[in-house]
Amino acid sequence: MKKYTIYIGIIFSLVSLSCEKYIAGKTVASYFTAERRLYMTTSIKNGPGPDDFTSPEQWFIEPKGERFGQPVVLLTHRQTISARETFALAMRTLPQVTTIGDTTAGAFSNLLLRELPNGWGYSMSIGEWRAADGSTYEGVGLPPDEVVQNKRADYLNGRDEVLERAIELLR
């Protein structure tokens, strides 16, 4: 009789995952924790001075439903942006999660959108989004635990080095 090995784990690709609301990522991450975990604080700009911000609001993931405690690999790259980045912040607080790929976009904060008289648009950040340890990744992006980047030749040959590495990590 053949011997089979079963690997159990989850791979989340934040490359194409649609997650436009912070609450969605927070809710998903809650199924992976056994305890309440702070993952982010947010402060909104409320005046003209450089330090004029609201008091930080703390964001937690709370245990929800049956916990999935097996390994999780989170795939990120430069187009992982905004709510997907805050989901990555939440998941990175969990011991069973490894992030691989490339650094995220570094655009965590909500935006204030405006239009110039000539019709051009612009946006600016409305606040500070910080990781649980107080670090800010706005403008620089959230680095993965392990950098793995696909090359154009890999794509053209139907290979995905990042996905292959994720599968390898779950073995």
Rosetta constraint file for C-alpha pairs under 8 A:
AtomPair CA 7 CA 170 HARMONIC 6.57 0.50
AtomPair CA 7 CA 171 HARMONIC 5.93 0.50
AtomPair CA 8 CA 70 HARMONIC 6.64 0.50
AtomPair CA 8 CA 71 HARMONIC 7.43 0.50
AtomPair CA 8 CA 170 HARMONIC 7.20 0.50
AtomPair CA 9 CA 70 HARMONIC 5.51 0.50
AtomPair CA 9 CA 71 HARMONIC 4.94 0.50
AtomPair CA 9 CA 72 HARMONIC 5.59 0.50
AtomPair CA 9 CA 73 HARMONIC 7.86 0.50
AtomPair CA 9 CA 170 HARMONIC 6.11 0.50
AtomPair CA 10 CA 70 HARMONIC 7.82 0.50
AtomPair CA 10 CA 71 HARMONIC 6.69 0.50
AtomPair CA 10 CA 72 HARMONIC 4.82 0.50
AtomPair CA 10 CA 73 HARMONIC 6.35 0.50
AtomPair CA 11 CA 72 HARMONIC 5.80 0.50
AtomPair CA 11 CA 73 HARMONIC 4.78 0.50
AtomPair CA 11 CA 74 HARMONIC 5.91 0.50
AtomPair CA 11 CA 75 HARMONIC 7.34 0.50
AtomPair CA 11 CA 166 HARMONIC 7.00 0.50
AtomPair CA 11 CA 167 HARMONIC 7.96 0.50
AtomPair CA 12 CA 17 HARMONIC 7.95 0.50
AtomPair CA 12 CA 72 HARMONIC 7.54 0.50
AtomPair CA 12 CA 73 HARMONIC 6.30 0.50
AtomPair CA 12 CA 74 HARMONIC 4.88 0.50
AtomPair CA 12 CA 75 HARMONIC 6.06 0.50
AtomPair CA 13 CA 17 HARMONIC 6.18 0.50
AtomPair CA 13 CA 74 HARMONIC 6.01 0.50
AtomPair CA 13 CA 75 HARMONIC 4.62 0.50
AtomPair CA 13 CA 76 HARMONIC 6.64 0.50
AtomPair CA 14 CA 18 HARMONIC 7.95 0.50
AtomPair CA 14 CA 74 HARMONIC 7.01 0.50
AtomPair CA 14 CA 75 HARMONIC 5.65 0.50
AtomPair CA 14 CA 76 HARMONIC 5.30 0.50
AtomPair CA 14 CA 77 HARMONIC 7.60 0.50
AtomPair CA 14 CA 80 HARMONIC 5.83 0.50
AtomPair CA 14 CA 84 HARMONIC 6.38 0.50
AtomPair CA 15 CA 75 HARMONIC 6.77 0.50
AtomPair CA 15 CA 76 HARMONIC 5.79 0.50
AtomPair CA 15 CA 77 HARMONIC 6.21 0.50
AtomPair CA 15 CA 79 HARMONIC 6.40 0.50
AtomPair CA 15 CA 80 HARMONIC 5.72 0.50
AtomPair CA 17 CA 84 HARMONIC 7.69 0.50
AtomPair CA 18 CA 84 HARMONIC 7.74 0.50
AtomPair CA 19 CA 24 HARMONIC 6.58 0.50
AtomPair CA 19 CA 25 HARMONIC 6.79 0.50
AtomPair CA 19 CA 83 HARMONIC 5.97 0.50
AtomPair CA 19 CA 84 HARMONIC 5.74 0.50
AtomPair CA 20 CA 24 HARMONIC 7.70 0.50
AtomPair CA 20 CA 82 HARMONIC 7.52 0.50
AtomPair CA 20 CA 83 HARMONIC 5.36 0.50
AtomPair CA 20 CA 84 HARMONIC 7.20 0.50
AtomPair CA 21 CA 25 HARMONIC 7.21 0.50
AtomPair CA 21 CA 83 HARMONIC 5.74 0.50
AtomPair CA 22 CA 26 HARMONIC 6.28 0.50
AtomPair CA 22 CA 83 HARMONIC 5.11 0.50
AtomPair CA 22 CA 84 HARMONIC 7.93 0.50
AtomPair CA 22 CA 86 HARMONIC 6.72 0.50
AtomPair CA 22 CA 87 HARMONIC 7.18 0.50
AtomPair CA 23 CA 27 HARMONIC 5.99 0.50
AtomPair CA 24 CA 28 HARMONIC 6.30 0.50
AtomPair CA 25 CA 29 HARMONIC 6.05 0.50
AtomPair CA 25 CA 83 HARMONIC 7.17 0.50
AtomPair CA 25 CA 84 HARMONIC 7.16 0.50
AtomPair CA 25 CA 86 HARMONIC 7.23 0.50
AtomPair CA 25 CA 87 HARMONIC 4.61 0.50
AtomPair CA 25 CA 90 HARMONIC 7.75 0.50
AtomPair CA 26 CA 30 HARMONIC 6.23 0.50
AtomPair CA 26 CA 60 HARMONIC 7.69 0.50
AtomPair CA 26 CA 61 HARMONIC 5.92 0.50
AtomPair CA 26 CA 87 HARMONIC 6.36 0.50
AtomPair CA 26 CA 90 HARMONIC 6.81 0.50
AtomPair CA 27 CA 31 HARMONIC 7.31 0.50
AtomPair CA 27 CA 61 HARMONIC 7.35 0.50
AtomPair CA 28 CA 32 HARMONIC 7.73 0.50
AtomPair CA 29 CA 33 HARMONIC 7.16 0.50
AtomPair CA 29 CA 61 HARMONIC 6.57 0.50
AtomPair CA 29 CA 87 HARMONIC 7.20 0.50
AtomPair CA 29 CA 90 HARMONIC 6.38 0.50
AtomPair CA 29 CA 91 HARMONIC 5.93 0.50
AtomPair CA 30 CA 61 HARMONIC 5.12 0.50
AtomPair CA 30 CA 62 HARMONIC 5.29 0.50
AtomPair CA 30 CA 63 HARMONIC 5.11 0.50
AtomPair CA 30 CA 64 HARMONIC 5.36 0.50
AtomPair CA 31 CA 63 HARMONIC 6.16 0.50
AtomPair CA 31 CA 64 HARMONIC 5.19 0.50
AtomPair CA 31 CA 65 HARMONIC 6.21 0.50
AtomPair CA 31 CA 66 HARMONIC 6.58 0.50
AtomPair CA 31 CA 67 HARMONIC 5.06 0.50
AtomPair CA 31 CA 68 HARMONIC 6.26 0.50
AtomPair CA 32 CA 63 HARMONIC 7.38 0.50
AtomPair CA 32 CA 67 HARMONIC 5.15 0.50
AtomPair CA 32 CA 68 HARMONIC 4.98 0.50
AtomPair CA 32 CA 69 HARMONIC 6.10 0.50
AtomPair CA 32 CA 94 HARMONIC 7.47 0.50
AtomPair CA 33 CA 37 HARMONIC 7.91 0.50
AtomPair CA 33 CA 61 HARMONIC 7.51 0.50
AtomPair CA 33 CA 62 HARMONIC 7.01 0.50
AtomPair CA 33 CA 63 HARMONIC 5.38 0.50
AtomPair CA 33 CA 64 HARMONIC 7.86 0.50
AtomPair CA 33 CA 67 HARMONIC 6.18 0.50
AtomPair CA 33 CA 68 HARMONIC 7.57 0.50
AtomPair CA 33 CA 69 HARMONIC 7.47 0.50
AtomPair CA 33 CA 94 HARMONIC 6.77 0.50
AtomPair CA 34 CA 62 HARMONIC 7.82 0.50
AtomPair CA 34 CA 63 HARMONIC 5.38 0.50
AtomPair CA 34 CA 67 HARMONIC 6.51 0.50
AtomPair CA 35 CA 62 HARMONIC 6.32 0.50
AtomPair CA 35 CA 63 HARMONIC 5.76 0.50
AtomPair CA 36 CA 60 HARMONIC 6.45 0.50
AtomPair CA 36 CA 61 HARMONIC 5.71 0.50
AtomPair CA 36 CA 62 HARMONIC 4.52 0.50
AtomPair CA 36 CA 63 HARMONIC 6.38 0.50
AtomPair CA 37 CA 60 HARMONIC 5.26 0.50
AtomPair CA 37 CA 61 HARMONIC 5.37 0.50
AtomPair CA 37 CA 62 HARMONIC 6.69 0.50
AtomPair CA 37 CA 93 HARMONIC 7.25 0.50
AtomPair CA 38 CA 58 HARMONIC 6.89 0.50
AtomPair CA 38 CA 59 HARMONIC 5.85 0.50
AtomPair CA 38 CA 60 HARMONIC 4.35 0.50
AtomPair CA 38 CA 61 HARMONIC 6.62 0.50
AtomPair CA 38 CA 90 HARMONIC 7.95 0.50
AtomPair CA 38 CA 93 HARMONIC 7.99 0.50
AtomPair CA 38 CA 132 HARMONIC 5.79 0.50
AtomPair CA 39 CA 58 HARMONIC 7.93 0.50
AtomPair CA 39 CA 59 HARMONIC 6.01 0.50
AtomPair CA 39 CA 60 HARMONIC 5.74 0.50
AtomPair CA 39 CA 61 HARMONIC 7.15 0.50
AtomPair CA 39 CA 89 HARMONIC 6.04 0.50
AtomPair CA 39 CA 90 HARMONIC 4.95 0.50
AtomPair CA 39 CA 93 HARMONIC 6.44 0.50
AtomPair CA 39 CA 131 HARMONIC 5.92 0.50
AtomPair CA 39 CA 132 HARMONIC 4.67 0.50
AtomPair CA 40 CA 58 HARMONIC 6.12 0.50
AtomPair CA 40 CA 59 HARMONIC 5.18 0.50
AtomPair CA 40 CA 60 HARMONIC 7.22 0.50
AtomPair CA 40 CA 86 HARMONIC 7.64 0.50
AtomPair CA 40 CA 89 HARMONIC 7.05 0.50
AtomPair CA 40 CA 90 HARMONIC 7.38 0.50
AtomPair CA 40 CA 129 HARMONIC 6.93 0.50
AtomPair CA 40 CA 130 HARMONIC 5.48 0.50
AtomPair CA 40 CA 131 HARMONIC 4.53 0.50
AtomPair CA 40 CA 132 HARMONIC 4.77 0.50
AtomPair CA 41 CA 56 HARMONIC 5.68 0.50
AtomPair CA 41 CA 57 HARMONIC 5.26 0.50
AtomPair CA 41 CA 58 HARMONIC 4.51 0.50
AtomPair CA 41 CA 59 HARMONIC 5.82 0.50
AtomPair CA 41 CA 129 HARMONIC 5.91 0.50
AtomPair CA 41 CA 130 HARMONIC 5.25 0.50
AtomPair CA 41 CA 131 HARMONIC 6.56 0.50
AtomPair CA 41 CA 132 HARMONIC 6.71 0.50
AtomPair CA 41 CA 134 HARMONIC 7.92 0.50
AtomPair CA 42 CA 56 HARMONIC 5.26 0.50
AtomPair CA 42 CA 57 HARMONIC 5.18 0.50
AtomPair CA 42 CA 58 HARMONIC 6.78 0.50
AtomPair CA 42 CA 59 HARMONIC 7.93 0.50
AtomPair CA 42 CA 127 HARMONIC 7.00 0.50
AtomPair CA 42 CA 128 HARMONIC 5.58 0.50
AtomPair CA 42 CA 129 HARMONIC 4.60 0.50
AtomPair CA 42 CA 130 HARMONIC 6.38 0.50
AtomPair CA 43 CA 53 HARMONIC 5.74 0.50
AtomPair CA 43 CA 54 HARMONIC 5.19 0.50
AtomPair CA 43 CA 55 HARMONIC 6.01 0.50
AtomPair CA 43 CA 56 HARMONIC 4.68 0.50
AtomPair CA 43 CA 57 HARMONIC 6.37 0.50
AtomPair CA 43 CA 127 HARMONIC 5.43 0.50
AtomPair CA 43 CA 128 HARMONIC 5.18 0.50
AtomPair CA 43 CA 129 HARMONIC 6.72 0.50
AtomPair CA 44 CA 53 HARMONIC 5.27 0.50
AtomPair CA 44 CA 54 HARMONIC 5.34 0.50
AtomPair CA 44 CA 126 HARMONIC 5.86 0.50
AtomPair CA 44 CA 127 HARMONIC 4.14 0.50
AtomPair CA 44 CA 128 HARMONIC 6.47 0.50
AtomPair CA 45 CA 52 HARMONIC 5.90 0.50
AtomPair CA 45 CA 53 HARMONIC 4.36 0.50
AtomPair CA 45 CA 54 HARMONIC 6.52 0.50
AtomPair CA 45 CA 126 HARMONIC 5.67 0.50
AtomPair CA 45 CA 127 HARMONIC 5.04 0.50
AtomPair CA 45 CA 128 HARMONIC 7.81 0.50
AtomPair CA 46 CA 52 HARMONIC 5.54 0.50
AtomPair CA 46 CA 53 HARMONIC 5.14 0.50
AtomPair CA 46 CA 54 HARMONIC 6.34 0.50
AtomPair CA 47 CA 52 HARMONIC 4.97 0.50
AtomPair CA 47 CA 53 HARMONIC 7.01 0.50
AtomPair CA 48 CA 52 HARMONIC 6.61 0.50
AtomPair CA 53 CA 127 HARMONIC 7.36 0.50
AtomPair CA 61 CA 90 HARMONIC 7.06 0.50
AtomPair CA 63 CA 67 HARMONIC 7.26 0.50
AtomPair CA 69 CA 96 HARMONIC 6.73 0.50
AtomPair CA 70 CA 96 HARMONIC 6.49 0.50
AtomPair CA 71 CA 96 HARMONIC 4.87 0.50
AtomPair CA 71 CA 97 HARMONIC 6.08 0.50
AtomPair CA 71 CA 98 HARMONIC 7.91 0.50
AtomPair CA 71 CA 170 HARMONIC 6.64 0.50
AtomPair CA 72 CA 96 HARMONIC 5.98 0.50
AtomPair CA 72 CA 97 HARMONIC 4.69 0.50
AtomPair CA 72 CA 98 HARMONIC 6.39 0.50
AtomPair CA 72 CA 170 HARMONIC 7.84 0.50
AtomPair CA 73 CA 97 HARMONIC 5.68 0.50
AtomPair CA 73 CA 98 HARMONIC 4.93 0.50
AtomPair CA 73 CA 99 HARMONIC 5.71 0.50
AtomPair CA 73 CA 100 HARMONIC 7.15 0.50
AtomPair CA 73 CA 166 HARMONIC 6.06 0.50
AtomPair CA 73 CA 169 HARMONIC 7.74 0.50
AtomPair CA 73 CA 170 HARMONIC 7.85 0.50
AtomPair CA 74 CA 88 HARMONIC 7.56 0.50
AtomPair CA 74 CA 97 HARMONIC 7.00 0.50
AtomPair CA 74 CA 98 HARMONIC 6.11 0.50
AtomPair CA 74 CA 99 HARMONIC 4.52 0.50
AtomPair CA 74 CA 100 HARMONIC 6.24 0.50
AtomPair CA 75 CA 99 HARMONIC 5.87 0.50
AtomPair CA 75 CA 100 HARMONIC 5.20 0.50
AtomPair CA 75 CA 101 HARMONIC 5.52 0.50
AtomPair CA 75 CA 162 HARMONIC 7.35 0.50
AtomPair CA 75 CA 163 HARMONIC 7.78 0.50
AtomPair CA 75 CA 166 HARMONIC 7.83 0.50
AtomPair CA 76 CA 80 HARMONIC 5.91 0.50
AtomPair CA 76 CA 99 HARMONIC 6.98 0.50
AtomPair CA 76 CA 100 HARMONIC 6.28 0.50
AtomPair CA 76 CA 101 HARMONIC 5.05 0.50
AtomPair CA 76 CA 102 HARMONIC 5.64 0.50
AtomPair CA 76 CA 103 HARMONIC 6.73 0.50
AtomPair CA 76 CA 104 HARMONIC 6.22 0.50
AtomPair CA 76 CA 144 HARMONIC 7.13 0.50
AtomPair CA 77 CA 101 HARMONIC 5.66 0.50
AtomPair CA 77 CA 102 HARMONIC 4.20 0.50
AtomPair CA 77 CA 103 HARMONIC 5.42 0.50
AtomPair CA 77 CA 104 HARMONIC 5.10 0.50
AtomPair CA 77 CA 105 HARMONIC 7.44 0.50
AtomPair CA 78 CA 102 HARMONIC 6.32 0.50
AtomPair CA 78 CA 103 HARMONIC 5.76 0.50
AtomPair CA 78 CA 104 HARMONIC 4.51 0.50
AtomPair CA 78 CA 105 HARMONIC 4.69 0.50
AtomPair CA 78 CA 141 HARMONIC 7.98 0.50
AtomPair CA 79 CA 104 HARMONIC 6.42 0.50
AtomPair CA 79 CA 105 HARMONIC 5.73 0.50
AtomPair CA 80 CA 84 HARMONIC 5.90 0.50
AtomPair CA 80 CA 85 HARMONIC 6.15 0.50
AtomPair CA 80 CA 104 HARMONIC 5.02 0.50
AtomPair CA 80 CA 105 HARMONIC 5.77 0.50
AtomPair CA 81 CA 85 HARMONIC 5.33 0.50
AtomPair CA 81 CA 104 HARMONIC 6.40 0.50
AtomPair CA 81 CA 105 HARMONIC 5.24 0.50
AtomPair CA 81 CA 106 HARMONIC 6.67 0.50
AtomPair CA 81 CA 107 HARMONIC 5.76 0.50
AtomPair CA 81 CA 108 HARMONIC 6.72 0.50
AtomPair CA 82 CA 86 HARMONIC 6.59 0.50
AtomPair CA 82 CA 106 HARMONIC 7.67 0.50
AtomPair CA 82 CA 107 HARMONIC 5.31 0.50
AtomPair CA 82 CA 108 HARMONIC 4.31 0.50
AtomPair CA 82 CA 109 HARMONIC 6.65 0.50
AtomPair CA 82 CA 110 HARMONIC 7.60 0.50
AtomPair CA 83 CA 87 HARMONIC 6.21 0.50
AtomPair CA 83 CA 108 HARMONIC 6.81 0.50
AtomPair CA 84 CA 88 HARMONIC 6.28 0.50
AtomPair CA 85 CA 89 HARMONIC 6.29 0.50
AtomPair CA 85 CA 104 HARMONIC 6.91 0.50
AtomPair CA 85 CA 106 HARMONIC 7.75 0.50
AtomPair CA 85 CA 107 HARMONIC 7.86 0.50
AtomPair CA 85 CA 108 HARMONIC 6.33 0.50
AtomPair CA 85 CA 142 HARMONIC 7.51 0.50
AtomPair CA 86 CA 90 HARMONIC 6.29 0.50
AtomPair CA 86 CA 108 HARMONIC 6.74 0.50
AtomPair CA 87 CA 91 HARMONIC 6.20 0.50
AtomPair CA 88 CA 92 HARMONIC 5.97 0.50
AtomPair CA 89 CA 93 HARMONIC 6.86 0.50
AtomPair CA 89 CA 131 HARMONIC 6.51 0.50
AtomPair CA 90 CA 94 HARMONIC 7.63 0.50
AtomPair CA 91 CA 97 HARMONIC 6.52 0.50
AtomPair CA 92 CA 97 HARMONIC 6.16 0.50
AtomPair CA 92 CA 98 HARMONIC 7.29 0.50
AtomPair CA 92 CA 99 HARMONIC 7.47 0.50
AtomPair CA 93 CA 97 HARMONIC 7.95 0.50
AtomPair CA 98 CA 144 HARMONIC 8.00 0.50
AtomPair CA 98 CA 145 HARMONIC 6.29 0.50
AtomPair CA 99 CA 144 HARMONIC 4.97 0.50
AtomPair CA 99 CA 145 HARMONIC 5.13 0.50
AtomPair CA 99 CA 146 HARMONIC 6.58 0.50
AtomPair CA 100 CA 144 HARMONIC 5.06 0.50
AtomPair CA 100 CA 145 HARMONIC 5.79 0.50
AtomPair CA 100 CA 146 HARMONIC 4.76 0.50
AtomPair CA 100 CA 147 HARMONIC 5.71 0.50
AtomPair CA 100 CA 148 HARMONIC 6.22 0.50
AtomPair CA 100 CA 162 HARMONIC 7.13 0.50
AtomPair CA 100 CA 166 HARMONIC 7.40 0.50
AtomPair CA 101 CA 144 HARMONIC 6.22 0.50
AtomPair CA 101 CA 146 HARMONIC 6.63 0.50
AtomPair CA 101 CA 147 HARMONIC 5.02 0.50
AtomPair CA 101 CA 148 HARMONIC 4.50 0.50
AtomPair CA 101 CA 149 HARMONIC 5.76 0.50
AtomPair CA 101 CA 162 HARMONIC 5.95 0.50
AtomPair CA 102 CA 143 HARMONIC 6.66 0.50
AtomPair CA 102 CA 144 HARMONIC 6.07 0.50
AtomPair CA 102 CA 147 HARMONIC 5.50 0.50
AtomPair CA 102 CA 148 HARMONIC 6.40 0.50
AtomPair CA 102 CA 149 HARMONIC 6.36 0.50
AtomPair CA 103 CA 141 HARMONIC 5.58 0.50
AtomPair CA 103 CA 142 HARMONIC 5.31 0.50
AtomPair CA 103 CA 143 HARMONIC 4.27 0.50
AtomPair CA 103 CA 144 HARMONIC 5.86 0.50
AtomPair CA 103 CA 147 HARMONIC 7.87 0.50
AtomPair CA 104 CA 140 HARMONIC 7.96 0.50
AtomPair CA 104 CA 141 HARMONIC 4.58 0.50
AtomPair CA 104 CA 142 HARMONIC 5.13 0.50
AtomPair CA 104 CA 143 HARMONIC 6.61 0.50
AtomPair CA 105 CA 139 HARMONIC 7.37 0.50
AtomPair CA 105 CA 140 HARMONIC 7.05 0.50
AtomPair CA 105 CA 141 HARMONIC 5.00 0.50
AtomPair CA 105 CA 142 HARMONIC 7.57 0.50
AtomPair CA 106 CA 137 HARMONIC 5.69 0.50
AtomPair CA 106 CA 138 HARMONIC 4.60 0.50
AtomPair CA 106 CA 139 HARMONIC 4.54 0.50
AtomPair CA 106 CA 140 HARMONIC 4.95 0.50
AtomPair CA 106 CA 141 HARMONIC 3.51 0.50
AtomPair CA 106 CA 142 HARMONIC 6.55 0.50
AtomPair CA 107 CA 138 HARMONIC 5.50 0.50
AtomPair CA 107 CA 139 HARMONIC 6.15 0.50
AtomPair CA 107 CA 141 HARMONIC 7.25 0.50
AtomPair CA 108 CA 129 HARMONIC 6.27 0.50
AtomPair CA 108 CA 137 HARMONIC 7.79 0.50
AtomPair CA 108 CA 138 HARMONIC 6.04 0.50
AtomPair CA 109 CA 125 HARMONIC 5.69 0.50
AtomPair CA 109 CA 126 HARMONIC 6.50 0.50
AtomPair CA 109 CA 127 HARMONIC 6.04 0.50
AtomPair CA 109 CA 128 HARMONIC 6.52 0.50
AtomPair CA 109 CA 129 HARMONIC 5.90 0.50
AtomPair CA 109 CA 138 HARMONIC 7.53 0.50
AtomPair CA 110 CA 125 HARMONIC 6.02 0.50
AtomPair CA 110 CA 126 HARMONIC 6.00 0.50
AtomPair CA 110 CA 127 HARMONIC 7.35 0.50
AtomPair CA 111 CA 123 HARMONIC 5.94 0.50
AtomPair CA 111 CA 124 HARMONIC 5.39 0.50
AtomPair CA 111 CA 125 HARMONIC 4.73 0.50
AtomPair CA 111 CA 126 HARMONIC 5.71 0.50
AtomPair CA 112 CA 123 HARMONIC 5.37 0.50
AtomPair CA 112 CA 124 HARMONIC 5.35 0.50
AtomPair CA 112 CA 125 HARMONIC 6.31 0.50
AtomPair CA 112 CA 126 HARMONIC 6.21 0.50
AtomPair CA 113 CA 121 HARMONIC 7.19 0.50
AtomPair CA 113 CA 122 HARMONIC 5.97 0.50
AtomPair CA 113 CA 123 HARMONIC 4.47 0.50
AtomPair CA 113 CA 124 HARMONIC 6.87 0.50
AtomPair CA 114 CA 121 HARMONIC 5.73 0.50
AtomPair CA 114 CA 122 HARMONIC 5.48 0.50
AtomPair CA 114 CA 123 HARMONIC 6.12 0.50
AtomPair CA 115 CA 119 HARMONIC 5.92 0.50
AtomPair CA 115 CA 120 HARMONIC 5.67 0.50
AtomPair CA 115 CA 121 HARMONIC 4.29 0.50
AtomPair CA 115 CA 122 HARMONIC 6.23 0.50
AtomPair CA 116 CA 120 HARMONIC 5.29 0.50
AtomPair CA 116 CA 121 HARMONIC 6.03 0.50
AtomPair CA 116 CA 122 HARMONIC 7.65 0.50
AtomPair CA 128 CA 136 HARMONIC 7.68 0.50
AtomPair CA 128 CA 138 HARMONIC 7.81 0.50
AtomPair CA 129 CA 136 HARMONIC 6.55 0.50
AtomPair CA 129 CA 137 HARMONIC 7.95 0.50
AtomPair CA 129 CA 138 HARMONIC 7.25 0.50
AtomPair CA 130 CA 134 HARMONIC 5.41 0.50
AtomPair CA 130 CA 135 HARMONIC 5.50 0.50
AtomPair CA 130 CA 136 HARMONIC 4.66 0.50
AtomPair CA 130 CA 137 HARMONIC 7.16 0.50
AtomPair CA 131 CA 135 HARMONIC 5.29 0.50
AtomPair CA 131 CA 136 HARMONIC 6.26 0.50
AtomPair CA 131 CA 137 HARMONIC 7.94 0.50
AtomPair CA 137 CA 141 HARMONIC 4.94 0.50
AtomPair CA 137 CA 142 HARMONIC 5.73 0.50
AtomPair CA 143 CA 147 HARMONIC 7.94 0.50
AtomPair CA 148 CA 161 HARMONIC 7.12 0.50
AtomPair CA 148 CA 162 HARMONIC 5.66 0.50
AtomPair CA 148 CA 165 HARMONIC 7.88 0.50
AtomPair CA 149 CA 161 HARMONIC 6.97 0.50
AtomPair CA 149 CA 162 HARMONIC 6.36 0.50
AtomPair CA 150 CA 154 HARMONIC 6.37 0.50
AtomPair CA 150 CA 155 HARMONIC 7.19 0.50
AtomPair CA 150 CA 160 HARMONIC 6.29 0.50
AtomPair CA 150 CA 161 HARMONIC 5.58 0.50
AtomPair CA 150 CA 162 HARMONIC 6.44 0.50
AtomPair CA 151 CA 155 HARMONIC 6.63 0.50
AtomPair CA 152 CA 156 HARMONIC 6.26 0.50
AtomPair CA 153 CA 157 HARMONIC 6.17 0.50
AtomPair CA 154 CA 158 HARMONIC 6.18 0.50
AtomPair CA 154 CA 159 HARMONIC 4.81 0.50
AtomPair CA 154 CA 160 HARMONIC 6.40 0.50
AtomPair CA 154 CA 161 HARMONIC 7.39 0.50
AtomPair CA 155 CA 159 HARMONIC 5.49 0.50
AtomPair CA 155 CA 160 HARMONIC 6.50 0.50
AtomPair CA 160 CA 164 HARMONIC 6.15 0.50
AtomPair CA 161 CA 165 HARMONIC 6.05 0.50
AtomPair CA 162 CA 166 HARMONIC 6.26 0.50
AtomPair CA 163 CA 167 HARMONIC 6.27 0.50
AtomPair CA 164 CA 168 HARMONIC 6.19 0.50
AtomPair CA 165 CA 169 HARMONIC 6.22 0.50
AtomPair CA 166 CA 170 HARMONIC 6.58 0.50
AtomPair CA 167 CA 171 HARMONIC 6.63 0.50
